[in-house]
């Protein structure tokens, strides 16, 4: 679908590899999409946010230079997630 919509190859690759966090060679955008997919799944499974970092493969967190503190600063507050969900479903 990404090819049909004429997305740039880097975006097409990120979509294709979003479920393969150990895939090499590492591409920054692909890594970001992989981390986002993991976090989205954990949110859907209602895993507490303070446990999310432990679920990101070390190779991925190292490649993204992501640490627990940095991740926690980027996470939305639960009420922000709920508001976004409500907007999307309205």
Secondary structure, DSSP 8 states (H G I E B T S, - for coil): -TTTTT--HHHHHHHHTTT-TT-SS--HHHHHHHHHHHHHHHHHTT--GGGSGGGS-HHHHHHTT--HHHHHHHS--HHHHHHHHHHHH-
